[in-house]
Amino acid sequence: MTTPAVVVTGAAAGIGRATVELFAERGYGVVAVDPDAARLTELETITNVVTLVGDVSTEETNVAAVRLALDTFGQLAASVLNAGIGGAPPIEAPGAIEQLDRIHAVNVRGAALGIRAAAPALRAAGGGAIVVTASGAGLRGDPYTWAYNTTKAAAINLVRSAALDYGYQGIRINAIAPGMTITPRTAAVRADPALHASITRRIPLGRWGDPREQAKVIYFLASPESSYITGAVIPSDGGLTASNGFLL
Ligand code: NAD
């Protein structure tokens, strides 16, 4: 039997995990990819979810994920290239450039490899969609996260450029640019009351996003519901990128 399938990377936690759950609920087969084998195992109890322990910065992982989707479900409908990391020290600090290289390998190389692996299978299916999880940090500067911001800006222009190359093949490629979202990645920021309050005050909707809210946008961009959208970057950030940062 053929079930439309989606590959989701960075699947074991946060936005990726919520995305796996949403696609599975809506009848898709899901290949969940993450290096965190322990957390990934928790997803194996969900019907129609299979897992792959792997690192998106390798071609091997990306190719294996698509092959697993085809072998298990028969057809690839979409790829959600969600894995992302940050964490570089200040630009003058020892090791900063090596850390930039690692962040780039996951956030940009990983997205490019994901597109490269998915495209033949999507073409064979007569078309499909790719969604890259970028960030509002790729649309403007943010203090103290220069390497992350740089790679997310690159991921956004990868999406725009690849959308041009693949549009005529029926493959739509879009990005979501999440704002502040309640995931393990942001736990340290949320644990600092002053920092948390100062960020929250700048969000027009006055609150942080839930991973499920991001998953719904990803689902929209990956499904035929968004059939005329490609090369777009959709902020999902409570209005943060609409603001110039001034407070009332
Ligand atoms: P998270 O850190 O909570 O979860 C990310 C998952 O990705 C983890 O399970 C981790 O093991 C996995 N991962 C890390 N390196 C990987 C690799 N090399 N290959 C495959 N998987 C890998 O993160 P999150 O907050 O859910 O973020 C998901 C995406 O959303 C990221 O691309 C992030 O940059 C982006 N984003 C998050 C926020 C936010 O506020 N949480 C805001 C903007 C953008």
py3Dmol code that shows the C-alpha trace and the ligand (Angstrom):
import py3Dmol

protein = """\
ATOM      1  CA  MET A   1       0.000   0.000   0.000  1.00  0.00           C
ATOM      2  CA  THR A   2       1.242   3.526  -0.752  1.00  0.00           C
ATOM      3  CA  THR A   3       0.962   6.150   1.987  1.00  0.00           C
ATOM      4  CA  PRO A   4       2.210   9.672   1.257  1.00  0.00           C
ATOM      5  CA  ALA A   5       5.336  10.085   3.331  1.00  0.00           C
ATOM      6  CA  VAL A   6       7.306  12.970   4.770  1.00  0.00           C
ATOM      7  CA  VAL A   7      10.891  13.091   6.037  1.00  0.00           C
ATOM      8  CA  VAL A   8      11.306  15.280   9.133  1.00  0.00           C
ATOM      9  CA  THR A   9      14.809  16.106  10.384  1.00  0.00           C
ATOM     10  CA  GLY A  10      15.609  17.332  13.874  1.00  0.00           C
ATOM     11  CA  ALA A  11      12.616  15.183  14.754  1.00  0.00           C
ATOM     12  CA  ALA A  12      13.271  14.121  18.327  1.00  0.00           C
ATOM     13  CA  ALA A  13      12.506  17.398  20.099  1.00  0.00           C
ATOM     14  CA  GLY A  14      10.772  20.741  19.867  1.00  0.00           C
ATOM     15  CA  ILE A  15       9.355  21.884  16.541  1.00  0.00           C
ATOM     16  CA  GLY A  16      10.455  18.717  14.728  1.00  0.00           C
ATOM     17  CA  ARG A  17       8.760  16.452  17.219  1.00  0.00           C
ATOM     18  CA  ALA A  18       5.503  18.426  17.037  1.00  0.00           C
ATOM     19  CA  THR A  19       5.749  18.211  13.242  1.00  0.00           C
ATOM     20  CA  VAL A  20       6.147  14.421  13.336  1.00  0.00           C
ATOM     21  CA  GLU A  21       3.086  14.131  15.577  1.00  0.00           C
ATOM     22  CA  LEU A  22       0.957  16.399  13.388  1.00  0.00           C
ATOM     23  CA  PHE A  23       1.808  14.665  10.095  1.00  0.00           C
ATOM     24  CA  ALA A  24       1.188  11.244  11.653  1.00  0.00           C
ATOM     25  CA  GLU A  25      -2.198  12.397  13.001  1.00  0.00           C
ATOM     26  CA  ARG A  26      -3.135  13.583   9.533  1.00  0.00           C
ATOM     27  CA  GLY A  27      -2.393  10.244   7.888  1.00  0.00           C
ATOM     28  CA  TYR A  28       1.114  10.695   6.520  1.00  0.00           C
ATOM     29  CA  GLY A  29       3.881   8.158   6.924  1.00  0.00           C
ATOM     30  CA  VAL A  30       6.794   9.856   8.689  1.00  0.00           C
ATOM     31  CA  VAL A  31      10.534   9.191   8.653  1.00  0.00           C
ATOM     32  CA  ALA A  32      11.870  10.917  11.777  1.00  0.00           C
ATOM     33  CA  VAL A  33      15.601  11.706  11.622  1.00  0.00           C
ATOM     34  CA  ASP A  34      17.753  12.783  14.572  1.00  0.00           C
ATOM     35  CA  PRO A  35      21.132  11.908  16.136  1.00  0.00           C
ATOM     36  CA  ASP A  36      19.480  11.592  19.568  1.00  0.00           C
ATOM     37  CA  ALA A  37      18.659   7.876  19.534  1.00  0.00           C
ATOM     38  CA  ALA A  38      17.118   7.826  23.012  1.00  0.00           C
ATOM     39  CA  ARG A  39      14.595  10.594  22.348  1.00  0.00           C
ATOM     40  CA  LEU A  40      13.895   9.277  18.870  1.00  0.00           C
ATOM     41  CA  THR A  41      12.817   5.924  20.309  1.00  0.00           C
ATOM     42  CA  GLU A  42       9.904   7.655  22.047  1.00  0.00           C
ATOM     43  CA  LEU A  43       8.417   8.439  18.618  1.00  0.00           C
ATOM     44  CA  GLU A  44       8.380   4.796  17.550  1.00  0.00           C
ATOM     45  CA  THR A  45       5.120   4.162  19.407  1.00  0.00           C
ATOM     46  CA  ILE A  46       3.282   6.522  17.029  1.00  0.00           C
ATOM     47  CA  THR A  47       1.493   4.758  14.182  1.00  0.00           C
ATOM     48  CA  ASN A  48       3.136   5.280  10.789  1.00  0.00           C
ATOM     49  CA  VAL A  49       6.354   6.764  12.220  1.00  0.00           C
ATOM     50  CA  VAL A  50       9.709   5.122  11.502  1.00  0.00           C
ATOM     51  CA  THR A  51      12.983   6.495  12.809  1.00  0.00           C
ATOM     52  CA  LEU A  52      16.512   6.953  11.543  1.00  0.00           C
ATOM     53  CA  VAL A  53      19.426   7.875  13.791  1.00  0.00           C
ATOM     54  CA  GLY A  54      21.579  10.233  11.760  1.00  0.00           C
ATOM     55  CA  ASP A  55      23.232  13.605  11.254  1.00  0.00           C
ATOM     56  CA  VAL A  56      21.874  15.837   8.452  1.00  0.00           C
ATOM     57  CA  SER A  57      25.322  17.194   7.664  1.00  0.00           C
ATOM     58  CA  THR A  58      26.122  13.850   5.985  1.00  0.00           C
ATOM     59  CA  GLU A  59      24.856  12.847   2.558  1.00  0.00           C
ATOM     60  CA  GLU A  60      24.505   9.289   3.837  1.00  0.00           C
ATOM     61  CA  THR A  61      21.810  10.279   6.356  1.00  0.00           C
ATOM     62  CA  ASN A  62      19.808  12.319   3.853  1.00  0.00           C
ATOM     63  CA  VAL A  63      19.875   9.593   1.206  1.00  0.00           C
ATOM     64  CA  ALA A  64      19.023   6.905   3.760  1.00  0.00           C
ATOM     65  CA  ALA A  65      16.034   8.910   5.018  1.00  0.00           C
ATOM     66  CA  VAL A  66      14.504   9.185   1.551  1.00  0.00           C
ATOM     67  CA  ARG A  67      15.224   5.523   0.829  1.00  0.00           C
ATOM     68  CA  LEU A  68      13.528   4.536   4.115  1.00  0.00           C
ATOM     69  CA  ALA A  69      10.479   6.637   3.186  1.00  0.00           C
ATOM     70  CA  LEU A  70      10.199   4.924  -0.206  1.00  0.00           C
ATOM     71  CA  ASP A  71      10.833   1.416   1.153  1.00  0.00           C
ATOM     72  CA  THR A  72       8.361   1.807   4.027  1.00  0.00           C
ATOM     73  CA  PHE A  73       5.575   3.931   2.558  1.00  0.00           C
ATOM     74  CA  GLY A  74       6.048   3.741  -1.225  1.00  0.00           C
ATOM     75  CA  GLN A  75       6.057   7.451  -2.063  1.00  0.00           C
ATOM     76  CA  LEU A  76       7.651  10.688  -0.844  1.00  0.00           C
ATOM     77  CA  ALA A  77       5.292  13.679  -0.638  1.00  0.00           C
ATOM     78  CA  ALA A  78       7.457  16.161   1.265  1.00  0.00           C
ATOM     79  CA  SER A  79      10.657  16.768   3.207  1.00  0.00           C
ATOM     80  CA  VAL A  80      10.821  18.991   6.278  1.00  0.00           C
ATOM     81  CA  LEU A  81      14.447  20.076   6.758  1.00  0.00           C
ATOM     82  CA  ASN A  82      14.087  21.276  10.319  1.00  0.00           C
ATOM     83  CA  ALA A  83      17.352  20.307  12.044  1.00  0.00           C
ATOM     84  CA  GLY A  84      19.239  23.351  13.255  1.00  0.00           C
ATOM     85  CA  ILE A  85      21.856  24.267  15.830  1.00  0.00           C
ATOM     86  CA  GLY A  86      23.415  27.446  17.186  1.00  0.00           C
ATOM     87  CA  GLY A  87      25.841  28.243  19.929  1.00  0.00           C
ATOM     88  CA  ALA A  88      28.994  29.934  18.615  1.00  0.00           C
ATOM     89  CA  PRO A  89      31.036  32.035  21.047  1.00  0.00           C
ATOM     90  CA  PRO A  90      31.878  35.699  20.264  1.00  0.00           C
ATOM     91  CA  ILE A  91      33.576  36.053  16.904  1.00  0.00           C
ATOM     92  CA  GLU A  92      37.029  36.819  18.422  1.00  0.00           C
ATOM     93  CA  ALA A  93      36.928  33.881  20.868  1.00  0.00           C
ATOM     94  CA  PRO A  94      39.081  30.773  20.335  1.00  0.00           C
ATOM     95  CA  GLY A  95      37.249  28.180  18.260  1.00  0.00           C
ATOM     96  CA  ALA A  96      34.584  30.586  17.002  1.00  0.00           C
ATOM     97  CA  ILE A  97      35.258  29.955  13.329  1.00  0.00           C
ATOM     98  CA  GLU A  98      35.392  26.179  13.786  1.00  0.00           C
ATOM     99  CA  GLN A  99      32.005  26.467  15.496  1.00  0.00           C
ATOM    100  CA  LEU A 100      30.685  28.550  12.581  1.00  0.00           C
ATOM    101  CA  ASP A 101      31.768  25.722  10.265  1.00  0.00           C
ATOM    102  CA  ARG A 102      29.834  23.161  12.335  1.00  0.00           C
ATOM    103  CA  ILE A 103      26.695  25.314  12.505  1.00  0.00           C
ATOM    104  CA  HIS A 104      26.931  25.893   8.763  1.00  0.00           C
ATOM    105  CA  ALA A 105      27.322  22.139   8.186  1.00  0.00           C
ATOM    106  CA  VAL A 106      24.000  21.447   9.899  1.00  0.00           C
ATOM    107  CA  ASN A 107      21.942  24.551   9.029  1.00  0.00           C
ATOM    108  CA  VAL A 108      23.047  25.125   5.413  1.00  0.00           C
ATOM    109  CA  ARG A 109      24.873  22.042   4.142  1.00  0.00           C
ATOM    110  CA  GLY A 110      22.222  19.889   5.855  1.00  0.00           C
ATOM    111  CA  ALA A 111      19.421  21.758   4.084  1.00  0.00           C
ATOM    112  CA  ALA A 112      21.199  21.556   0.718  1.00  0.00           C
ATOM    113  CA  LEU A 113      21.807  17.826   1.155  1.00  0.00           C
ATOM    114  CA  GLY A 114      18.160  17.392   2.137  1.00  0.00           C
ATOM    115  CA  ILE A 115      16.987  19.082  -1.058  1.00  0.00           C
ATOM    116  CA  ARG A 116      19.475  17.039  -3.111  1.00  0.00           C
ATOM    117  CA  ALA A 117      18.231  13.776  -1.607  1.00  0.00           C
ATOM    118  CA  ALA A 118      14.504  14.546  -1.807  1.00  0.00           C
ATOM    119  CA  ALA A 119      14.290  16.046  -5.295  1.00  0.00           C
ATOM    120  CA  PRO A 120      14.546  12.817  -7.355  1.00  0.00           C
ATOM    121  CA  ALA A 121      11.888  11.090  -5.233  1.00  0.00           C
ATOM    122  CA  LEU A 122       9.558  14.109  -5.390  1.00  0.00           C
ATOM    123  CA  ARG A 123      10.038  14.303  -9.164  1.00  0.00           C
ATOM    124  CA  ALA A 124       9.198  10.609  -9.443  1.00  0.00           C
ATOM    125  CA  ALA A 125       6.007  11.272  -7.469  1.00  0.00           C
ATOM    126  CA  GLY A 126       4.999  14.001  -9.938  1.00  0.00           C
ATOM    127  CA  GLY A 127       5.916  16.844  -7.584  1.00  0.00           C
ATOM    128  CA  GLY A 128       5.963  17.654  -3.905  1.00  0.00           C
ATOM    129  CA  ALA A 129       7.171  20.095  -1.312  1.00  0.00           C
ATOM    130  CA  ILE A 130      10.226  20.893   0.764  1.00  0.00           C
ATOM    131  CA  VAL A 131      10.070  23.065   3.871  1.00  0.00           C
ATOM    132  CA  VAL A 132      13.191  24.421   5.545  1.00  0.00           C
ATOM    133  CA  THR A 133      12.990  25.663   9.125  1.00  0.00           C
ATOM    134  CA  ALA A 134      14.878  28.947   8.988  1.00  0.00           C
ATOM    135  CA  SER A 135      14.480  31.632  11.680  1.00  0.00           C
ATOM    136  CA  GLY A 136      13.557  35.241  12.187  1.00  0.00           C
ATOM    137  CA  ALA A 137      17.263  35.514  13.033  1.00  0.00           C
ATOM    138  CA  GLY A 138      17.958  34.953   9.329  1.00  0.00           C
ATOM    139  CA  LEU A 139      15.864  37.991   8.387  1.00  0.00           C
ATOM    140  CA  ARG A 140      17.613  40.532  10.619  1.00  0.00           C
ATOM    141  CA  GLY A 141      20.450  40.781  13.111  1.00  0.00           C
ATOM    142  CA  ASP A 142      20.181  39.481  16.659  1.00  0.00           C
ATOM    143  CA  PRO A 143      22.812  40.136  19.344  1.00  0.00           C
ATOM    144  CA  TYR A 144      25.342  37.457  20.387  1.00  0.00           C
ATOM    145  CA  THR A 145      24.196  34.802  17.870  1.00  0.00           C
ATOM    146  CA  TRP A 146      26.131  35.950  14.811  1.00  0.00           C
ATOM    147  CA  ALA A 147      26.984  32.477  13.471  1.00  0.00           C
ATOM    148  CA  TYR A 148      23.450  31.143  13.812  1.00  0.00           C
ATOM    149  CA  ASN A 149      21.980  34.273  12.195  1.00  0.00           C
ATOM    150  CA  THR A 150      24.458  34.053   9.321  1.00  0.00           C
ATOM    151  CA  THR A 151      23.592  30.445   8.529  1.00  0.00           C
ATOM    152  CA  LYS A 152      19.853  31.034   8.784  1.00  0.00           C
ATOM    153  CA  ALA A 153      20.131  33.929   6.305  1.00  0.00           C
ATOM    154  CA  ALA A 154      21.992  31.562   3.983  1.00  0.00           C
ATOM    155  CA  ALA A 155      19.304  28.910   4.420  1.00  0.00           C
ATOM    156  CA  ILE A 156      16.660  31.472   3.434  1.00  0.00           C
ATOM    157  CA  ASN A 157      18.455  32.348   0.214  1.00  0.00           C
ATOM    158  CA  LEU A 158      19.024  28.649  -0.465  1.00  0.00           C
ATOM    159  CA  VAL A 159      15.243  28.221  -0.288  1.00  0.00           C
ATOM    160  CA  ARG A 160      14.548  31.161  -2.572  1.00  0.00           C
ATOM    161  CA  SER A 161      17.156  30.063  -5.120  1.00  0.00           C
ATOM    162  CA  ALA A 162      16.250  26.359  -5.098  1.00  0.00           C
ATOM    163  CA  ALA A 163      12.568  27.292  -5.495  1.00  0.00           C
ATOM    164  CA  LEU A 164      13.478  28.936  -8.817  1.00  0.00           C
ATOM    165  CA  ASP A 165      15.437  25.893  -9.987  1.00  0.00           C
ATOM    166  CA  TYR A 166      12.763  23.358  -9.020  1.00  0.00           C
ATOM    167  CA  GLY A 167       9.507  25.194  -9.725  1.00  0.00           C
ATOM    168  CA  TYR A 168       9.186  23.832 -13.252  1.00  0.00           C
ATOM    169  CA  GLN A 169       9.618  20.314 -11.858  1.00  0.00           C
ATOM    170  CA  GLY A 170       6.570  20.730  -9.629  1.00  0.00           C
ATOM    171  CA  ILE A 171       8.643  20.881  -6.460  1.00  0.00           C
ATOM    172  CA  ARG A 172       7.751  23.760  -4.148  1.00  0.00           C
ATOM    173  CA  ILE A 173      10.391  24.919  -1.656  1.00  0.00           C
ATOM    174  CA  ASN A 174       9.519  27.268   1.182  1.00  0.00           C
ATOM    175  CA  ALA A 175      10.838  28.353   4.559  1.00  0.00           C
ATOM    176  CA  ILE A 176       9.212  28.981   7.891  1.00  0.00           C
ATOM    177  CA  ALA A 177      10.910  31.655   9.989  1.00  0.00           C
ATOM    178  CA  PRO A 178       9.867  30.866  13.567  1.00  0.00           C
ATOM    179  CA  GLY A 179      10.150  33.393  16.327  1.00  0.00           C
ATOM    180  CA  MET A 180      10.603  32.591  20.016  1.00  0.00           C
ATOM    181  CA  THR A 181       9.262  29.076  20.530  1.00  0.00           C
ATOM    182  CA  ILE A 182       9.007  26.974  23.680  1.00  0.00           C
ATOM    183  CA  THR A 183      11.404  24.097  22.930  1.00  0.00           C
ATOM    184  CA  PRO A 184      14.441  22.531  24.646  1.00  0.00           C
ATOM    185  CA  ARG A 185      16.634  24.817  22.543  1.00  0.00           C
ATOM    186  CA  THR A 186      15.284  27.944  24.267  1.00  0.00           C
ATOM    187  CA  ALA A 187      15.153  26.510  27.811  1.00  0.00           C
ATOM    188  CA  ALA A 188      18.141  28.515  29.049  1.00  0.00           C
ATOM    189  CA  VAL A 189      16.682  31.816  27.808  1.00  0.00           C
ATOM    190  CA  ARG A 190      13.307  31.045  29.366  1.00  0.00           C
ATOM    191  CA  ALA A 191      15.019  30.173  32.664  1.00  0.00           C
ATOM    192  CA  ASP A 192      16.440  33.724  32.907  1.00  0.00           C
ATOM    193  CA  PRO A 193      13.464  35.790  34.152  1.00  0.00           C
ATOM    194  CA  ALA A 194      14.861  39.204  33.132  1.00  0.00           C
ATOM    195  CA  LEU A 195      15.871  38.070  29.648  1.00  0.00           C
ATOM    196  CA  HIS A 196      12.621  36.190  29.149  1.00  0.00           C
ATOM    197  CA  ALA A 197      10.568  39.233  30.148  1.00  0.00           C
ATOM    198  CA  SER A 198      12.565  41.604  27.963  1.00  0.00           C
ATOM    199  CA  ILE A 199      12.108  39.379  24.893  1.00  0.00           C
ATOM    200  CA  THR A 200       8.435  38.729  25.587  1.00  0.00           C
ATOM    201  CA  ARG A 201       7.698  42.472  25.849  1.00  0.00           C
ATOM    202  CA  ARG A 202       8.901  42.894  22.257  1.00  0.00           C
ATOM    203  CA  ILE A 203       6.528  40.262  20.820  1.00  0.00           C
ATOM    204  CA  PRO A 204       3.333  41.964  19.588  1.00  0.00           C
ATOM    205  CA  LEU A 205       1.184  38.960  20.541  1.00  0.00           C
ATOM    206  CA  GLY A 206       2.754  39.131  24.021  1.00  0.00           C
ATOM    207  CA  ARG A 207       3.742  35.472  24.281  1.00  0.00           C
ATOM    208  CA  TRP A 208       6.074  32.791  22.944  1.00  0.00           C
ATOM    209  CA  GLY A 209       4.973  30.256  20.351  1.00  0.00           C
ATOM    210  CA  ASP A 210       4.134  26.639  20.961  1.00  0.00           C
ATOM    211  CA  PRO A 211       5.901  23.985  18.805  1.00  0.00           C
ATOM    212  CA  ARG A 212       2.486  22.783  17.628  1.00  0.00           C
ATOM    213  CA  GLU A 213       1.759  26.256  16.213  1.00  0.00           C
ATOM    214  CA  GLN A 214       4.972  26.033  14.173  1.00  0.00           C
ATOM    215  CA  ALA A 215       4.138  22.487  13.080  1.00  0.00           C
ATOM    216  CA  LYS A 216       0.814  23.698  11.662  1.00  0.00           C
ATOM    217  CA  VAL A 217       2.588  26.264   9.461  1.00  0.00           C
ATOM    218  CA  ILE A 218       5.074  23.615   8.327  1.00  0.00           C
ATOM    219  CA  TYR A 219       2.192  21.273   7.552  1.00  0.00           C
ATOM    220  CA  PHE A 220       0.476  23.988   5.490  1.00  0.00           C
ATOM    221  CA  LEU A 221       3.650  24.650   3.478  1.00  0.00           C
ATOM    222  CA  ALA A 222       4.322  20.920   2.953  1.00  0.00           C
ATOM    223  CA  SER A 223       0.778  20.000   1.930  1.00  0.00           C
ATOM    224  CA  PRO A 224      -1.203  20.767  -1.230  1.00  0.00           C
ATOM    225  CA  GLU A 225      -3.097  23.406   0.810  1.00  0.00           C
ATOM    226  CA  SER A 226      -0.276  25.802  -0.206  1.00  0.00           C
ATOM    227  CA  SER A 227      -0.151  24.637  -3.845  1.00  0.00           C
ATOM    228  CA  TYR A 228       0.630  28.098  -5.328  1.00  0.00           C
ATOM    229  CA  ILE A 229       3.299  29.115  -2.799  1.00  0.00           C
ATOM    230  CA  THR A 230       6.988  28.604  -3.529  1.00  0.00           C
ATOM    231  CA  GLY A 231      10.149  30.522  -2.630  1.00  0.00           C
ATOM    232  CA  ALA A 232       8.360  32.124   0.306  1.00  0.00           C
ATOM    233  CA  VAL A 233       9.613  32.767   3.811  1.00  0.00           C
ATOM    234  CA  ILE A 234       6.732  32.799   6.282  1.00  0.00           C
ATOM    235  CA  PRO A 235       7.391  34.435   9.660  1.00  0.00           C
ATOM    236  CA  SER A 236       5.592  32.628  12.475  1.00  0.00           C
ATOM    237  CA  ASP A 237       6.680  34.831  15.329  1.00  0.00           C
ATOM    238  CA  GLY A 238       3.789  36.625  16.997  1.00  0.00           C
ATOM    239  CA  GLY A 239       4.605  39.733  14.955  1.00  0.00           C
ATOM    240  CA  LEU A 240       8.234  40.077  16.060  1.00  0.00           C
ATOM    241  CA  THR A 241       9.679  40.708  12.583  1.00  0.00           C
ATOM    242  CA  ALA A 242       6.984  43.293  11.843  1.00  0.00           C
ATOM    243  CA  SER A 243       8.383  45.476  14.599  1.00  0.00           C
ATOM    244  CA  ASN A 244      11.370  47.847  14.518  1.00  0.00           C
ATOM    245  CA  GLY A 245      12.076  46.860  18.125  1.00  0.00           C
ATOM    246  CA  PHE A 246      10.782  50.046  19.769  1.00  0.00           C
ATOM    247  CA  LEU A 247       8.532  49.492  22.751  1.00  0.00           C
ATOM    248  CA  LEU A 248       5.446  51.452  23.742  1.00  0.00           C
TER     249      LEU A 248
END
"""
ligand_1 = """\
44
NAD
P 15.665 21.778 19.606
O 17.119 21.981 19.897
O 14.703 21.858 20.716
O 15.497 20.423 18.784
C 16.286 20.244 17.638
C 16.442 18.777 17.325
O 17.377 18.714 16.214
C 17.042 17.957 18.456
O 16.301 16.760 18.646
C 18.458 17.663 17.980
O 18.969 16.407 18.456
C 18.273 17.662 16.468
N 19.526 17.854 15.756
C 20.612 18.578 16.160
N 21.608 18.436 15.281
C 21.157 17.605 14.303
C 21.747 17.070 13.138
N 23.017 17.345 12.815
N 21.004 16.243 12.358
C 19.724 15.959 12.694
N 19.105 16.445 13.779
C 19.828 17.255 14.586
O 15.334 22.891 18.495
P 13.946 23.610 18.087
O 13.806 24.816 18.926
O 12.835 22.644 17.990
O 14.388 24.120 16.660
C 14.049 23.439 15.464
C 14.399 24.335 14.311
O 13.718 25.585 14.481
C 15.891 24.672 14.226
O 16.285 24.736 12.875
C 15.971 26.044 14.861
O 17.076 26.783 14.397
C 14.646 26.636 14.404
N 14.163 27.762 15.220
C 13.826 27.570 16.538
C 13.373 28.669 17.272
C 12.973 28.556 18.730
O 12.676 29.601 19.369
N 12.903 27.362 19.309
C 13.268 29.936 16.670
C 13.622 30.071 15.338
C 14.064 28.979 14.612
"""
view = py3Dmol.view(width=600, height=400)
view.addModel(protein, "pdb")
view.setStyle({"model": 0}, {"cartoon": {"style": "trace"}})
view.addModel(ligand_1, "xyz")
view.setStyle({"model": 1}, {"stick": {}})
view.zoomTo()
view.show()
